[in-house]
Structures are given as C-alpha cells and as structure tokens.
Amino acid sequence: MTIVSGKAEPRRRLQSARSDVLRKMWGHRADYAYVLPAIAVMLIVIAYPIYYTIELSFFNTPPGLQLRDKIFVGFSNYTAILTSGVFWQVTFNTLIWTVASTFVSFVLGFAAALALHRDFVGRGVLRAILIIPWVISAVAASYIWKWIYHSDFGIIGAVLVELGWASRPPNFIDSVSTVLPSLIVVNIWREFPFAMIMMTAGLQTVPEQLLRAAKVDGANAWQRFWHVTFPHLRNVSTVTILLLAVANFNSFIIPWIMTGGGPSNASHIWITHIYELAFGRQRWGVASAYSVLLFIILMTLGYFYVRALSGNERKDGSA
Amino acid sequence: MRRITVGGAALRGAVSTALTISLMSASALAAPPVDLSKWSPEYVRSIAGTQDFDTAGDCAKVTPLDYKGRLTFWYQGVFEGDPDLLRQYYKDFFATFRKTYPNIQLEEQALTYNDLLDKFRTALLGNAAPMAVRLQILGGTEFASKGYLQPLKPEDVGYSTEDFWPGAMKAVTWDGVTYGIPTNNETMAFIWNADIFKRAGLDPNKPPATWDDVVKYSKQIHDRLGIAGYGLVARKNAGNTPYRFMPQLWAYGGGVFDEATANPTYKDIELNSPQSKAALQASYDMYVRDKSVPVSALTNQQADNQPLFLAGQLGMMISHPSDYNVMLDLQKKATGTDKEKAQTVIDNMRYGLIPTGPDGKRAVVFGGSNIHILKPEYVEGGKVDEPAAKAIICMWTSPEWSLKMAYAGSNPGNLNGFKTKWMKERLDSIKFLDVTTSMLPYGIPFPALPQSPEIMNIIVPDMLQNALTGAMTVDQAADDAAKKVKDLMGGGL
C-alpha cells in the first residue's frame, strides 16, 4: 500500500506540473500566436536547410551526376575531410583569421571608444569618420583594398618605392606567407568600428559618481579604469567579442573577393572553402559535411553568447 | 601593310595542313560551306562578302515572326575586358530580336564568364533555370551529361551541322547526342610591344618563336628595362588562366589527357608527364627564377594585363584581336601625357602566332560559346517556350549575328558568317584579325567531359599556384594535380 502510494505521488505531481505548464501556455496563447509566423518562417528557412545539409553530408555528389542521383557514402565525407591536408590548413587559417581579427578589432575598438569618451573639440566628426569603414559595402571595400595592395601597381607599393624604402612593391596578396595577415588587416579595418560603437555604449553606463569618488580617494587614471570602468564593461566586452568571433568565423566577402582563397589555399577559410567545394567543384556532400562541422562550432559559440546575455540579464535584475 | 608575322607560302602551307589534320579529322566526310582545306588569311579574304543572308527570313521558317510567347534567357555576356564595340553589338542584337519578334516577351540576363557557371548550377538545383542559356564552351558537356539540356542540333533551327566547326560540335555532343549549337569560336594570338622589344635589344618585328624564347625574352625585357616581360595569368576560378596556360602545356607536348591528339580518348592522365612538367617549369622560371612577369599574376586576369600593357609596363601577352580595340577605348579615356604614352604603345602593338614548343608544336585553346535549351522540369515555372527559344537561337547562330556578336574578339560559330559582307567590313576594320583566324587550325578544344570545368578552372590554376608560390616543387605540383584529376575522374569525394 505504501509502495503504491509512493509511486502515485510523483505521478500526481508530474500531472499537476504538466497541467500547470499547459495552463500557463494557454494563458499566453496570444504571445504564441504573435511569434508563430516567425517560428513557421524559421522552420522553412533554417530548420529544413539544416536537416537537408545534414542529410546531404552522408552522400557523394560526383560532377557528372545530378544532385538527385547522389550516392550514399555514410561517414566517408567526414573521414575524407578529417584526413585531408587542406582541411587542417583551412582550419588553421580560420583560427588565425578569427582570433587575430577578433582580438585586434576589439582592442582597437575599445581604445577608440575610450579616446572618444572624453570631451574634446571635433569628437563627433572623428567618431563619424571612424565609423565609415563599418558602413561602407564590404564588396566595395574589398575591391578598393585589392588595388591598394596590388603587387605591381598598388598605392602602398608605389609610395614605398617612391620614398626609397623598398626597391620593388611589397608582395601583399600574391604570397602564401603575407596574404592572410594582409587580409586580416582589411578585416580589422572594417570591424573595429563595430567594437568601438559597442564599447562606447558600454562606457556610457559607467556611473560618473563612482569615477569621481575614486578620484577623490586618490585613484590614478589606470586604477580608475581597471577598478571602476573595466568591471562595468565586462559583460558588454564578452558580448562584443562573441559577436565578432561569430562574424569572423562566418567571413566570406573579403577573402573571396580579394584572393578567392589563394594563392595556393593560403587565404582559404572555412566559408570560402565550403563555397568553392559546393559551387565551384559541386562536392555538395563534402561541402555539407564541412557545414555541419561549422554549425556545431558556431552553435557552441552561440551557447556562450546566450549565456553571456543571460548573465547580463540576471545581473541587471539583481542590481 | 600587315605587320603580322603571317605570310609566305611556308606558313600558309603549315596552316592548311594543320587545319586539315585538326579540324577535318573530326568530320572527314562533312561538306562545310567553306573549303577548310584552303584555309589561310587570303582564302578568308577571298570568301568574305560573297553571299547575302536574310536572317529574319531564315528564322521565320523556324519560328513565325508573329509568334507570341515568352522566353527567359541567360547568356555569357560582355565583361570589363571587352571593347565598347562589342557592347554595342550586344545591344543591337537584343533590339533587333525584339523588333523581329515583337510578340515574344524576352527576359534576358547577362552574366560574366566567371559567374555564369556557379549561378546556373545553383539555379538548376532549385529548378529555377532559364529556358535557354548561352554557356562558355567548357560548360556544355557538364550540363548535357547530367540530363539538364534538351537535344538540340543546328538542323533544329534551320542550319546544317556542317555549317559549324567540327571541333566546336564536339563540345556540344555527349554520348553521341548533340545538345547545343556553337555561337562563336575563337583562338587567341600572341601580342607584343615592338618598342619594348627594340629598347630591350630584341628584334621589334620578330616575336618569340618558341615558349623557351618567351622565357628568354621575358627575362631580357625585365633585366634591361625593369618592367614585366610576359603577362602570365594564374588566377583560380577565372577562364583566362587555362586559355593562356593550356597552349603552353600542349606546345611542350603535355596535356591533361590526350586532348591534343586528333581522336582523344581521355583515358590516360598526362598532367604529370615530363612534357607537362617542362611547361610548368617554364612558368616557374619566369615567375620565380627570373621574376620577369607581373608579381600579381596569381590574382590577375587578362583585364588586369590590359592597362599594364597600355602603360608600357608589359612586353608580351596572349589575347584576342579585340585587345587592340580595348587599347583604343582605354586610350580615349587617358589624359595628358598618359594619352601620348598609350598612343605610342598602340602604334607599337604587334600580333603574331602563339609560339611553338621545343618540337615545333603550336597550339591554342579552341574556345567559344554554345547555346542550349533546358528541359522544362529544371526551368522556373516548369515550362519551356520552345518556338521562342529556337527563334533566339536561330538568330544568334545565324551567319549575320554569329559574326556580329563575335565582331572584335572571336569568330563566327556559323561558318557562313565568313561569307557575309560584315566579315569583309570586319577584315578592313579590325586590325590583326588575320592572325587569330590563322590560329584557328591550331585550336584544341578542352576535353569534352563533365569534369572539365573543375579541371580547367580549379585544378590547373591550383597546380600553377602551388608551383609559383613555392608551396610545392614543380614535380610535386604536377603530381598533385594529376592525382586530383585521377580522383575526380574516379568519382572520388
């Protein structure tokens, strides 16, 4: 009898919890109705492509066959990717590209935000100028930089030769050793204004009275920054870094337009490599397998992003 | 006076012989409208303007001029490296088509060479392709082999198969069935700046005879004048690269397969043969050892070589006769002393036959474009308006328009185009046209395989880049490329 009642009690609690959830859902039925169209669209444009990409990653798609005639190969695409030298080269490039672009963009953006947080004549104009790289089209910027870097008649090379600092124009994008750093510079140039805007917004939330109190207490500029300003910016910094990291992991326009991943794959990052595999070589299966791996990585980054945002909300709530 | 190197009985004889071997072999019993065995610049001049054609009348027999319909059409159009003259002919064509067929609602879209294949493939995957498409010569077999194209032969639009180059017909044939019609066919020529040659201590009226000479001349120009000698192009995913490297590869006796032979089987991979490696070594010597070509060759395409040539910073390059017109267009836009400098370059621009390999073998890519009709199931809306599609195909492949649309840079796909009055006019107005018509007999079509676009646009440029950047040795780069082709042909991942 005791045993029976011991089993029934949790079941009753479970049923009660379920009905509570259903009741709450019914109470919010209007909210669900509002988000339903968005969810439906997401299912069509996100969920189905994800499912199809995962499915396709288990098939071989030779160039002589239509996609509908694809051949099931199990995990062979994944094995082929992980045992390919190009995969590791492209992964290394992607890591360098993402880490360097994210870190330097953030540092430069933060420095610019700190500088522009002070009140001085021309601050507004300077802020507007610094935002320009971020607002102009990435495609246009890529073409402009391609000409700036041009190994035979680029403006940088011409100036260096004219000043006598180089005997011939430096080779920026036609060399395997300099192409990736050269592209990273362009990416940083384009991205740091975003970090600057984010950090400028964050700086405006730092309480002025705390900074004044610290100054009265004898704290110098560095101590005020490190002990008052920076702790207030920790969350916005985390979010900025994560957003930059996700954007950089997904970069396509700059490397594709400027070099197409070359020379000799030296500037291929994951997205450009996936594009070439799919649209240039029609290896839809291998490209899908790459995409699935990239999806897993980005979802992991996304998880940390959401956690960072949730942390912000919790802290804001408790404050 | 022609300043080109073509001339003399010996050359004419060689041209005729080569033509007979390379082009007639594909269709020995055919009776083309022009006598290919007599092919020479003089013969081309003699037939020009000898026949009139009524394009609208001919096409009316295929699709009545009052036909009412709708056509979606994509085509490989003009790009930044083409002359203004060609842009005008494209505009004229579509205006004339609309005037000739006023009840056909035409929705055309121009795409550049480097974008067309990717966009077309993507559209096909979504069953959103146009009803008709004009593709580069390299693309036809891929889409025919996959079953996207409808059978289509010249007879379907009122012409005869013999009206077209046999080599071009190979490129639209898959498994014995014809899936398209050639619109234009082209072979490029060798261009040099006589003034640069003179200043570098070379004979200004004598182009390099062999590819080994190109290497030597390029070095001499660079060492003496400090400018680039030869306009090497090694960019990936750009048609310009195979069009410039394959003639070199074939001249040295190499190839991807046996495509340079009269009856290719495409069985054995030759990309890592000693001859192919010698061709790659020549590029390596110019780029790495001598540093005598533009450093930007790895990211450049021919459109980047044109301003370099016009600025007097480049001694030699491979291109179409249209480059002369491009130079004139660019010169008009120049100002001040640049204008004078450009004029000097134009005055010293010379065209000649593409150099031979060490054994005297001369080769050039037999390029061009084809026009196709899609199967309805792959077309947006699921329907193909065949009469409308055939109307535009009839018009584009007519003697008149296949010539006009190739006016400055190419040659008519329809051999009757050589007989028109516009050909006569063209011979008088397009400088150096004789050279490229003389190169036609040496034309070698790309392998007629569905894998060709990947081989030519990705694997071959990759091989060049791997060797030229030092990422691999010449041997390793050639072996790596051969392995990639082998894997590709084996259906590998």
Interface residues (C-beta under 8 A of the other chain):
Chain A: N60 P62 P63 G64 L65 Q66 L67 V73 S76 N77 A80 K146 H150 S151 D152 F153 P169 N171 I173 D174 S175 V176 M258 T259 G260 G261 G262 P263 S264 N265 A266 E276 F279 G280 R281 Q282 R283 G285 V286
Chain B: D118 R121 T122 L125 E142 S145 K146 G147 Y148 A228 A234 R235 K236 N237 P294 V295 S296 A297 L298 T299 L308 Q313 P450 Q451 P453 E454 N457 I458 D462 Q465 N466 L468 T469 G470 A471 M472 L488 G491 L493
